[in-house]
Amino acid sequence: MNRKIILFTLATFAASMAGSAAWAVGDNNSEPPKKTKTTTQCKDGKIWDAKRNRCVEAKRSDLGDDILFDAARELAYAGQYENAIKVLDAMREQRSARVLNYMGYANRKAGRMELGMQYYRRAIQADENYILARSYMGQALVEQGRVEEARAQLVEIRDRGGEDSWAYRALLQSLGGIRQY
């Protein structure tokens, strides 16, 4: 009887860890962030502080990196790339793959392709398994007509276990849905 309980507990723990690992690998969230007061009311790179019930400057706030990251992601998806960069600059974890990746995304979308590519490369150096950076880099490569290099990123995503991820599907779609490894 105890053996069954132990096996069940181990299986449950392993399943929960696998879910955590998948999240850490690349923010496998395909849903755009929901609009908040950060994008509907705040201006000039300010973000909504729910405790203070007002817009605040990201650099001068005491908000944690996760809140700042979510705000930067929301701003980037809303097309407010310069504001997203301001918020990302306010984060303490400047060398993390997720921050470097979104710096790449915001700069690329703002028209600074080469700077964006530099940030993607730095994100992958920080965490070679961060498949979201590989996907965004691959999409940028497609935009530049560098399709073979984009396919190489698709293979990297697949080989790192991301074939069922948003990162893989998004890059595959950018490549016209064709898997040519």
Contacts in CASP RR format, 6 or more apart in sequence:
PFRMAT RR
TARGET T0000
AUTHOR 0000-0000-0000
METHOD contacts of the structure
MODEL  1
MNRKIILFTLATFAASMAGSAAWAVGDNNSEPPKKTKTTTQCKDGKIWDA
KRNRCVEAKRSDLGDDILFDAARELAYAGQYENAIKVLDAMREQRSARVL
NYMGYANRKAGRMELGMQYYRRAIQADENYILARSYMGQALVEQGRVEEA
RAQLVEIRDRGGEDSWAYRALLQSLGGIRQY
22 28 0 8 1.000
22 165 0 8 1.000
25 129 0 8 1.000
25 130 0 8 1.000
25 131 0 8 1.000
25 160 0 8 1.000
25 161 0 8 1.000
25 162 0 8 1.000
25 165 0 8 1.000
26 129 0 8 1.000
26 130 0 8 1.000
26 131 0 8 1.000
26 132 0 8 1.000
26 165 0 8 1.000
26 167 0 8 1.000
27 98 0 8 1.000
27 132 0 8 1.000
28 165 0 8 1.000
28 166 0 8 1.000
28 167 0 8 1.000
29 166 0 8 1.000
30 166 0 8 1.000
30 169 0 8 1.000
30 170 0 8 1.000
32 77 0 8 1.000
33 70 0 8 1.000
33 73 0 8 1.000
33 74 0 8 1.000
33 77 0 8 1.000
34 74 0 8 1.000
35 74 0 8 1.000
35 78 0 8 1.000
36 48 0 8 1.000
36 71 0 8 1.000
36 74 0 8 1.000
37 48 0 8 1.000
37 55 0 8 1.000
38 46 0 8 1.000
38 47 0 8 1.000
38 48 0 8 1.000
38 55 0 8 1.000
38 71 0 8 1.000
38 74 0 8 1.000
38 75 0 8 1.000
39 74 0 8 1.000
39 75 0 8 1.000
39 78 0 8 1.000
39 80 0 8 1.000
41 48 0 8 1.000
41 55 0 8 1.000
42 48 0 8 1.000
42 55 0 8 1.000
43 55 0 8 1.000
44 83 0 8 1.000
45 57 0 8 1.000
45 58 0 8 1.000
45 75 0 8 1.000
45 80 0 8 1.000
45 82 0 8 1.000
45 83 0 8 1.000
45 86 0 8 1.000
45 87 0 8 1.000
46 55 0 8 1.000
46 56 0 8 1.000
46 57 0 8 1.000
46 58 0 8 1.000
47 55 0 8 1.000
47 56 0 8 1.000
47 58 0 8 1.000
47 61 0 8 1.000
47 63 0 8 1.000
47 67 0 8 1.000
47 68 0 8 1.000
47 71 0 8 1.000
47 75 0 8 1.000
47 87 0 8 1.000
48 54 0 8 1.000
48 55 0 8 1.000
48 56 0 8 1.000
48 71 0 8 1.000
49 55 0 8 1.000
49 56 0 8 1.000
49 61 0 8 1.000
49 63 0 8 1.000
56 63 0 8 1.000
57 90 0 8 1.000
58 68 0 8 1.000
58 71 0 8 1.000
58 86 0 8 1.000
58 87 0 8 1.000
58 89 0 8 1.000
58 90 0 8 1.000
59 86 0 8 1.000
59 89 0 8 1.000
59 90 0 8 1.000
61 68 0 8 1.000
61 90 0 8 1.000
63 71 0 8 1.000
64 92 0 8 1.000
65 91 0 8 1.000
65 92 0 8 1.000
65 93 0 8 1.000
68 87 0 8 1.000
68 88 0 8 1.000
68 90 0 8 1.000
68 91 0 8 1.000
69 88 0 8 1.000
69 91 0 8 1.000
69 98 0 8 1.000
69 99 0 8 1.000
69 102 0 8 1.000
71 87 0 8 1.000
72 84 0 8 1.000
72 85 0 8 1.000
72 87 0 8 1.000
72 88 0 8 1.000
72 91 0 8 1.000
72 102 0 8 1.000
72 106 0 8 1.000
73 84 0 8 1.000
73 102 0 8 1.000
75 81 0 8 1.000
75 83 0 8 1.000
75 84 0 8 1.000
75 87 0 8 1.000
76 84 0 8 1.000
76 102 0 8 1.000
76 105 0 8 1.000
76 106 0 8 1.000
76 109 0 8 1.000
79 109 0 8 1.000
81 106 0 8 1.000
81 107 0 8 1.000
81 109 0 8 1.000
81 110 0 8 1.000
82 106 0 8 1.000
82 110 0 8 1.000
84 102 0 8 1.000
84 106 0 8 1.000
85 103 0 8 1.000
85 106 0 8 1.000
85 107 0 8 1.000
85 110 0 8 1.000
88 99 0 8 1.000
88 102 0 8 1.000
88 103 0 8 1.000
88 106 0 8 1.000
91 99 0 8 1.000
93 99 0 8 1.000
95 126 0 8 1.000
96 126 0 8 1.000
96 127 0 8 1.000
97 123 0 8 1.000
97 124 0 8 1.000
97 126 0 8 1.000
97 127 0 8 1.000
97 130 0 8 1.000
97 133 0 8 1.000
98 123 0 8 1.000
98 130 0 8 1.000
98 132 0 8 1.000
100 119 0 8 1.000
100 120 0 8 1.000
100 122 0 8 1.000
100 123 0 8 1.000
100 126 0 8 1.000
100 133 0 8 1.000
101 119 0 8 1.000
101 120 0 8 1.000
101 123 0 8 1.000
101 130 0 8 1.000
101 132 0 8 1.000
101 133 0 8 1.000
101 136 0 8 1.000
103 116 0 8 1.000
103 119 0 8 1.000
104 115 0 8 1.000
104 116 0 8 1.000
104 117 0 8 1.000
104 118 0 8 1.000
104 119 0 8 1.000
104 120 0 8 1.000
104 123 0 8 1.000
104 136 0 8 1.000
105 116 0 8 1.000
105 136 0 8 1.000
107 115 0 8 1.000
107 116 0 8 1.000
107 119 0 8 1.000
108 115 0 8 1.000
108 116 0 8 1.000
108 117 0 8 1.000
108 136 0 8 1.000
108 140 0 8 1.000
113 140 0 8 1.000
113 143 0 8 1.000
113 144 0 8 1.000
116 140 0 8 1.000
117 137 0 8 1.000
117 140 0 8 1.000
120 133 0 8 1.000
120 134 0 8 1.000
120 136 0 8 1.000
120 137 0 8 1.000
120 140 0 8 1.000
121 137 0 8 1.000
123 130 0 8 1.000
123 133 0 8 1.000
124 130 0 8 1.000
124 133 0 8 1.000
124 134 0 8 1.000
124 137 0 8 1.000
127 133 0 8 1.000
128 160 0 8 1.000
129 160 0 8 1.000
131 156 0 8 1.000
131 157 0 8 1.000
131 160 0 8 1.000
131 161 0 8 1.000
131 162 0 8 1.000
131 165 0 8 1.000
131 167 0 8 1.000
131 168 0 8 1.000
132 167 0 8 1.000
134 153 0 8 1.000
134 156 0 8 1.000
134 157 0 8 1.000
134 160 0 8 1.000
134 167 0 8 1.000
134 171 0 8 1.000
135 153 0 8 1.000
135 157 0 8 1.000
135 166 0 8 1.000
135 167 0 8 1.000
135 168 0 8 1.000
135 170 0 8 1.000
135 171 0 8 1.000
137 153 0 8 1.000
138 149 0 8 1.000
138 150 0 8 1.000
138 153 0 8 1.000
138 154 0 8 1.000
138 171 0 8 1.000
138 174 0 8 1.000
139 150 0 8 1.000
139 170 0 8 1.000
139 171 0 8 1.000
139 174 0 8 1.000
141 147 0 8 1.000
141 149 0 8 1.000
141 150 0 8 1.000
141 153 0 8 1.000
142 150 0 8 1.000
142 171 0 8 1.000
142 174 0 8 1.000
142 175 0 8 1.000
147 175 0 8 1.000
150 171 0 8 1.000
150 174 0 8 1.000
150 175 0 8 1.000
151 175 0 8 1.000
151 180 0 8 1.000
151 181 0 8 1.000
153 171 0 8 1.000
154 168 0 8 1.000
154 171 0 8 1.000
154 172 0 8 1.000
154 175 0 8 1.000
154 179 0 8 1.000
154 181 0 8 1.000
155 181 0 8 1.000
157 163 0 8 1.000
157 165 0 8 1.000
157 167 0 8 1.000
157 168 0 8 1.000
157 171 0 8 1.000
158 168 0 8 1.000
158 181 0 8 1.000
162 168 0 8 1.000
172 178 0 8 1.000
172 179 0 8 1.000
END
